């Protein structure tokens, strides 16, 4: 399979500013360097994404994948990012059929950065067949701890979401961006560039710092990853979609605490690892 040519146009993730604290003192701080990236597909303007710019080519590739605008990475000839003009030029090998019609209906999703989904969000959901996979409680704790130890823009500057792809407790990729939808798209793009035999979803877990919305659940399912973990909660539609596709959604995962909202059969419980229950106040 011929992989696309990608530039490596990484932009600085933070910038320095001066703020005044509660004592009236000027304090230097780092803040996320949010910037606009306008995506052009075969010279046609498609969408403008707000992003940190850490992995813009992977973000664009994953965006096209998760919006179901391309079915194979082989359809893309190149992705060229130029931060001087804030643009990403995508060149396909044979064009995208009916791109105007397929992008005419846009759903603006919840979350930082105003994510967007083209077409009916529930299209093709019923055709998704997730692999058989389980996660042990010990592995879940290992994932939560790995995220806790991960050096991040969030720790130095705040105001960003992080997502990660795990194989068991092994972190394969960690991505931060201004919106969790950007971070998952970047991971989707990275997965597409890997050896397909190594990227099966039966041993993969997706982690996000953001809440589990329908968009996040659908994108994870489209990537073939059947287990999703979040330190936040889940929305009603996210819960409904997870149940519909048999995806295991685990939320509020911090320390030794978590809630498994859907597909609990995928989680191998080891309650002895959770420690003693806290007594309710009298």
One Martini backbone bead per residue (centre of mass of N, CA, C, O) as a GRO file, in nm:
protein
  282
    1UNK     BB    1   0.095   0.036   0.023
    2UNK     BB    2   0.052   0.374  -0.041
    3UNK     BB    3   0.173   0.640   0.118
    4UNK     BB    4   0.155   0.947   0.212
    5UNK     BB    5   0.271   1.263   0.188
    6UNK     BB    6   0.426   1.433   0.469
    7UNK     BB    7   0.459   1.680   0.651
    8UNK     BB    8   0.646   1.867   0.935
    9UNK     BB    9   0.444   2.122   1.079
   10UNK     BB   10   0.528   2.200   1.364
   11UNK     BB   11   0.409   2.382   1.632
   12UNK     BB   12   0.395   2.567   1.889
   13UNK     BB   13   0.220   2.489   2.191
   14UNK     BB   14   0.323   2.758   2.323
   15UNK     BB   15   0.289   3.072   2.507
   16UNK     BB   16   0.391   3.378   2.635
   17UNK     BB   17   0.260   3.547   2.922
   18UNK     BB   18   0.103   3.812   3.114
   19UNK     BB   19  -0.013   3.808   3.448
   20UNK     BB   20  -0.238   3.882   3.715
   21UNK     BB   21  -0.259   3.834   4.039
   22UNK     BB   22  -0.404   3.848   4.360
   23UNK     BB   23  -0.143   4.055   4.434
   24UNK     BB   24  -0.063   4.229   4.169
   25UNK     BB   25   0.126   4.038   4.006
   26UNK     BB   26   0.345   3.980   3.762
   27UNK     BB   27   0.302   3.678   3.554
   28UNK     BB   28   0.446   3.426   3.396
   29UNK     BB   29   0.292   3.237   3.125
   30UNK     BB   30   0.150   2.949   2.988
   31UNK     BB   31  -0.018   2.897   2.674
   32UNK     BB   32  -0.206   2.785   2.440
   33UNK     BB   33  -0.146   2.770   2.074
   34UNK     BB   34  -0.394   2.863   1.916
   35UNK     BB   35  -0.500   2.765   1.574
   36UNK     BB   36  -0.567   2.797   1.238
   37UNK     BB   37  -0.686   2.530   1.001
   38UNK     BB   38  -0.719   2.512   0.661
   39UNK     BB   39  -0.891   2.282   0.457
   40UNK     BB   40  -0.783   2.137   0.148
   41UNK     BB   41  -0.947   1.960  -0.123
   42UNK     BB   42  -0.851   1.983  -0.420
   43UNK     BB   43  -0.882   2.314  -0.378
   44UNK     BB   44  -1.112   2.269  -0.162
   45UNK     BB   45  -1.284   2.404   0.079
   46UNK     BB   46  -1.380   2.258   0.394
   47UNK     BB   47  -1.222   2.340   0.680
   48UNK     BB   48  -1.184   2.479   1.012
   49UNK     BB   49  -0.929   2.420   1.248
   50UNK     BB   50  -0.871   2.410   1.590
   51UNK     BB   51  -0.521   2.417   1.698
   52UNK     BB   52  -0.200   2.352   1.813
   53UNK     BB   53  -0.001   2.190   1.592
   54UNK     BB   54   0.157   1.916   1.650
   55UNK     BB   55  -0.020   1.715   1.421
   56UNK     BB   56  -0.160   1.815   1.140
   57UNK     BB   57  -0.154   1.575   0.939
   58UNK     BB   58  -0.294   1.369   1.124
   59UNK     BB   59  -0.548   1.532   1.171
   60UNK     BB   60  -0.646   1.541   0.877
   61UNK     BB   61  -0.651   1.238   0.824
   62UNK     BB   62  -0.848   1.169   1.059
   63UNK     BB   63  -1.078   1.350   0.971
   64UNK     BB   64  -1.136   1.208   0.700
   65UNK     BB   65  -1.192   0.936   0.829
   66UNK     BB   66  -1.418   1.013   1.050
   67UNK     BB   67  -1.602   1.150   0.811
   68UNK     BB   68  -1.603   0.948   0.561
   69UNK     BB   69  -1.437   1.065   0.295
   70UNK     BB   70  -1.236   0.826   0.340
   71UNK     BB   71  -1.143   0.469   0.321
   72UNK     BB   72  -0.832   0.518   0.244
   73UNK     BB   73  -0.502   0.603   0.259
   74UNK     BB   74  -0.454   0.554  -0.056
   75UNK     BB   75  -0.625   0.816  -0.150
   76UNK     BB   76  -0.373   0.969  -0.048
   77UNK     BB   77  -0.100   1.160  -0.158
   78UNK     BB   78  -0.116   1.442   0.017
   79UNK     BB   79   0.008   1.656   0.300
   80UNK     BB   80   0.018   2.018   0.325
   81UNK     BB   81   0.172   2.232   0.562
   82UNK     BB   82   0.118   2.599   0.622
   83UNK     BB   83   0.170   2.837   0.873
   84UNK     BB   84   0.184   3.108   0.716
   85UNK     BB   85  -0.138   3.042   0.610
   86UNK     BB   86  -0.309   2.821   0.757
   87UNK     BB   87  -0.267   2.542   0.573
   88UNK     BB   88  -0.418   2.241   0.419
   89UNK     BB   89  -0.311   2.030   0.153
   90UNK     BB   90  -0.511   1.802  -0.022
   91UNK     BB   91  -0.417   1.513  -0.218
   92UNK     BB   92  -0.572   1.314  -0.433
   93UNK     BB   93  -0.589   1.055  -0.665
   94UNK     BB   94  -0.939   1.066  -0.747
   95UNK     BB   95  -1.101   1.194  -0.557
   96UNK     BB   96  -1.424   1.296  -0.417
   97UNK     BB   97  -1.721   1.175  -0.413
   98UNK     BB   98  -1.963   1.394  -0.354
   99UNK     BB   99  -1.855   1.624  -0.156
  100UNK     BB  100  -2.081   1.835  -0.144
  101UNK     BB  101  -2.307   1.648  -0.038
  102UNK     BB  102  -2.142   1.520   0.212
  103UNK     BB  103  -2.093   1.839   0.334
  104UNK     BB  104  -2.375   1.994   0.366
  105UNK     BB  105  -2.417   1.839   0.641
  106UNK     BB  106  -2.378   1.993   0.959
  107UNK     BB  107  -2.263   1.899   1.283
  108UNK     BB  108  -2.240   2.059   1.582
  109UNK     BB  109  -2.049   1.987   1.844
  110UNK     BB  110  -1.949   1.922   2.137
  111UNK     BB  111  -1.701   2.120   2.262
  112UNK     BB  112  -1.396   2.201   2.215
  113UNK     BB  113  -1.375   2.378   1.904
  114UNK     BB  114  -1.613   2.290   1.747
  115UNK     BB  115  -1.713   2.032   1.630
  116UNK     BB  116  -1.762   1.831   1.325
  117UNK     BB  117  -2.025   1.660   1.141
  118UNK     BB  118  -2.091   1.485   0.859
  119UNK     BB  119  -2.393   1.423   0.852
  120UNK     BB  120  -2.514   1.147   0.988
  121UNK     BB  121  -2.410   1.025   1.290
  122UNK     BB  122  -2.560   0.726   1.242
  123UNK     BB  123  -2.408   0.641   1.017
  124UNK     BB  124  -2.307   0.301   1.014
  125UNK     BB  125  -2.330   0.195   1.307
  126UNK     BB  126  -2.471  -0.090   1.250
  127UNK     BB  127  -2.198  -0.195   1.089
  128UNK     BB  128  -2.046  -0.216   1.345
  129UNK     BB  129  -1.773  -0.446   1.444
  130UNK     BB  130  -1.651  -0.536   1.732
  131UNK     BB  131  -1.416  -0.673   1.898
  132UNK     BB  132  -1.302  -0.898   2.103
  133UNK     BB  133  -1.268  -0.759   2.440
  134UNK     BB  134  -1.055  -0.695   2.727
  135UNK     BB  135  -1.031  -0.550   3.067
  136UNK     BB  136  -0.859  -0.505   3.340
  137UNK     BB  137  -0.841  -0.349   3.636
  138UNK     BB  138  -0.532  -0.333   3.640
  139UNK     BB  139  -0.506  -0.199   3.359
  140UNK     BB  140  -0.671   0.050   3.423
  141UNK     BB  141  -0.481   0.156   3.644
  142UNK     BB  142  -0.236   0.178   3.454
  143UNK     BB  143  -0.356   0.394   3.269
  144UNK     BB  144  -0.413   0.614   3.479
  145UNK     BB  145  -0.114   0.635   3.570
  146UNK     BB  146   0.013   0.709   3.297
  147UNK     BB  147  -0.136   0.978   3.274
  148UNK     BB  148  -0.033   1.104   3.539
  149UNK     BB  149   0.283   1.088   3.433
  150UNK     BB  150   0.237   1.256   3.192
  151UNK     BB  151   0.367   1.475   2.998
  152UNK     BB  152   0.218   1.812   2.956
  153UNK     BB  153   0.049   2.091   2.857
  154UNK     BB  154  -0.155   2.095   3.087
  155UNK     BB  155   0.055   2.126   3.322
  156UNK     BB  156   0.179   2.406   3.199
  157UNK     BB  157  -0.116   2.549   3.061
  158UNK     BB  158  -0.366   2.421   2.999
  159UNK     BB  159  -0.666   2.412   2.806
  160UNK     BB  160  -0.661   2.095   2.735
  161UNK     BB  161  -0.675   1.792   2.557
  162UNK     BB  162  -0.639   1.436   2.608
  163UNK     BB  163  -0.509   1.154   2.417
  164UNK     BB  164  -0.499   0.785   2.401
  165UNK     BB  165  -0.316   0.489   2.305
  166UNK     BB  166  -0.360   0.146   2.397
  167UNK     BB  167  -0.175  -0.156   2.496
  168UNK     BB  168  -0.308  -0.197   2.748
  169UNK     BB  169  -0.054  -0.032   2.938
  170UNK     BB  170   0.056   0.065   2.665
  171UNK     BB  171   0.170   0.355   2.529
  172UNK     BB  172   0.153   0.466   2.191
  173UNK     BB  173  -0.020   0.749   2.214
  174UNK     BB  174   0.003   1.111   2.270
  175UNK     BB  175  -0.254   1.373   2.260
  176UNK     BB  176  -0.292   1.727   2.214
  177UNK     BB  177  -0.574   1.964   2.231
  178UNK     BB  178  -0.838   2.189   2.224
  179UNK     BB  179  -0.980   1.922   2.121
  180UNK     BB  180  -1.080   1.597   2.143
  181UNK     BB  181  -1.143   1.555   1.839
  182UNK     BB  182  -0.857   1.618   1.743
  183UNK     BB  183  -0.706   1.397   1.901
  184UNK     BB  184  -0.855   1.151   1.776
  185UNK     BB  185  -0.786   1.215   1.481
  186UNK     BB  186  -0.481   1.190   1.513
  187UNK     BB  187  -0.487   0.892   1.595
  188UNK     BB  188  -0.627   0.790   1.340
  189UNK     BB  189  -0.402   0.876   1.148
  190UNK     BB  190  -0.176   0.706   1.276
  191UNK     BB  191  -0.309   0.427   1.242
  192UNK     BB  192  -0.316   0.434   0.924
  193UNK     BB  193   0.017   0.427   0.907
  194UNK     BB  194   0.011   0.151   1.005
  195UNK     BB  195   0.019  -0.166   1.050
  196UNK     BB  196  -0.266  -0.341   1.020
  197UNK     BB  197  -0.190  -0.597   1.198
  198UNK     BB  198  -0.119  -0.392   1.457
  199UNK     BB  199  -0.426  -0.230   1.445
  200UNK     BB  200  -0.598  -0.391   1.605
  201UNK     BB  201  -0.867  -0.366   1.854
  202UNK     BB  202  -0.842  -0.614   2.067
  203UNK     BB  203  -0.577  -0.443   2.227
  204UNK     BB  204  -0.734  -0.167   2.258
  205UNK     BB  205  -0.725   0.168   2.415
  206UNK     BB  206  -0.915   0.456   2.479
  207UNK     BB  207  -0.818   0.789   2.586
  208UNK     BB  208  -0.986   1.059   2.776
  209UNK     BB  209  -1.039   1.370   2.934
  210UNK     BB  210  -1.309   1.376   2.819
  211UNK     BB  211  -1.613   1.339   2.740
  212UNK     BB  212  -1.862   1.096   2.639
  213UNK     BB  213  -1.963   1.133   2.343
  214UNK     BB  214  -2.094   1.041   2.050
  215UNK     BB  215  -1.845   1.116   1.884
  216UNK     BB  216  -1.633   0.953   2.046
  217UNK     BB  217  -1.767   0.677   2.017
  218UNK     BB  218  -1.781   0.660   1.710
  219UNK     BB  219  -1.480   0.697   1.650
  220UNK     BB  220  -1.380   0.454   1.806
  221UNK     BB  221  -1.547   0.247   1.647
  222UNK     BB  222  -1.425   0.317   1.365
  223UNK     BB  223  -1.130   0.227   1.479
  224UNK     BB  224  -1.186  -0.053   1.649
  225UNK     BB  225  -1.233   0.048   1.951
  226UNK     BB  226  -1.397  -0.111   2.243
  227UNK     BB  227  -1.237   0.080   2.460
  228UNK     BB  228  -1.326   0.348   2.690
  229UNK     BB  229  -1.154   0.613   2.867
  230UNK     BB  230  -1.244   0.846   3.139
  231UNK     BB  231  -1.229   1.121   3.366
  232UNK     BB  232  -1.505   1.157   3.280
  233UNK     BB  233  -1.808   1.139   3.149
  234UNK     BB  234  -2.142   1.082   3.013
  235UNK     BB  235  -2.369   1.093   2.774
  236UNK     BB  236  -2.666   0.996   2.658
  237UNK     BB  237  -2.572   0.944   2.361
  238UNK     BB  238  -2.314   0.798   2.427
  239UNK     BB  239  -2.456   0.564   2.573
  240UNK     BB  240  -2.639   0.469   2.339
  241UNK     BB  241  -2.412   0.405   2.136
  242UNK     BB  242  -2.249   0.207   2.307
  243UNK     BB  243  -2.476  -0.001   2.334
  244UNK     BB  244  -2.526  -0.045   2.026
  245UNK     BB  245  -2.202  -0.144   1.975
  246UNK     BB  246  -2.054  -0.265   2.238
  247UNK     BB  247  -1.916  -0.046   2.410
  248UNK     BB  248  -1.676   0.025   2.654
  249UNK     BB  249  -1.763   0.262   2.908
  250UNK     BB  250  -1.528   0.452   3.102
  251UNK     BB  251  -1.570   0.658   3.391
  252UNK     BB  252  -1.436   0.846   3.638
  253UNK     BB  253  -1.113   0.790   3.609
  254UNK     BB  254  -0.965   0.791   3.932
  255UNK     BB  255  -0.744   0.620   4.052
  256UNK     BB  256  -0.971   0.371   4.192
  257UNK     BB  257  -1.193   0.508   4.032
  258UNK     BB  258  -1.510   0.401   3.867
  259UNK     BB  259  -1.728   0.372   3.568
  260UNK     BB  260  -1.928   0.127   3.410
  261UNK     BB  261  -2.169   0.189   3.165
  262UNK     BB  262  -2.081  -0.030   2.944
  263UNK     BB  263  -2.006  -0.339   2.872
  264UNK     BB  264  -1.907  -0.513   3.143
  265UNK     BB  265  -1.791  -0.782   3.012
  266UNK     BB  266  -1.511  -0.635   2.928
  267UNK     BB  267  -1.469  -0.619   3.241
  268UNK     BB  268  -1.227  -0.736   3.465
  269UNK     BB  269  -1.287  -0.784   3.780
  270UNK     BB  270  -1.090  -0.648   4.086
  271UNK     BB  271  -1.196  -0.545   4.384
  272UNK     BB  272  -0.934  -0.587   4.563
  273UNK     BB  273  -0.788  -0.324   4.427
  274UNK     BB  274  -0.973  -0.080   4.552
  275UNK     BB  275  -1.009  -0.113   4.834
  276UNK     BB  276  -1.157   0.032   5.078
  277UNK     BB  277  -1.443   0.142   5.186
  278UNK     BB  278  -1.606   0.425   5.242
  279UNK     BB  279  -1.751   0.573   5.497
  280UNK     BB  280  -2.029   0.705   5.581
  281UNK     BB  281  -2.156   0.966   5.711
  282UNK     BB  282  -2.344   1.017   6.009
   0.00000   0.00000   0.00000
